[in-house]
Amino acid sequence: MEQLGRITQQPEVMGGRACIRGMRVTVGMIAGQIGAGHSVDEILVDYPYLEREDIMQALRYAACL
């Protein structure tokens, strides 16, 4: 499986849910935004501290679940 180094899980951050780079942005939040019809570019505007590769890895991670 491809490396997903931007996806982290720490018990003290968001209850151990899969997050992006230790931030309080979960994979589920990103997958939910895409599922609601938001584009990657829209998400990047809403979360300016994220990078495109963060979103791509979050989606790849979610697809593996």
Residue pairs with C-beta under 8 A, 6 or more apart in sequence:
1 64
2 60
4 57
4 60
4 61
5 57
6 20
6 21
6 53
6 54
6 57
6 58
7 18
7 19
7 20
7 27
7 57
7 58
7 61
8 18
8 19
8 20
8 21
8 22
9 16
9 17
9 18
9 19
10 16
10 19
10 22
13 19
13 22
13 23
13 24
14 24
14 26
17 26
17 27
17 28
18 26
18 27
18 28
18 58
18 61
19 25
19 26
19 27
20 26
20 27
20 30
20 50
20 54
20 57
20 58
21 54
23 49
25 47
25 50
25 54
27 58
27 61
27 62
28 62
30 43
30 54
30 55
30 58
30 59
30 62
31 58
31 59
31 62
33 42
33 43
33 46
34 40
34 43
34 59
38 46
40 52
40 55
40 56
43 50
43 55
44 50
44 51
44 52
44 55
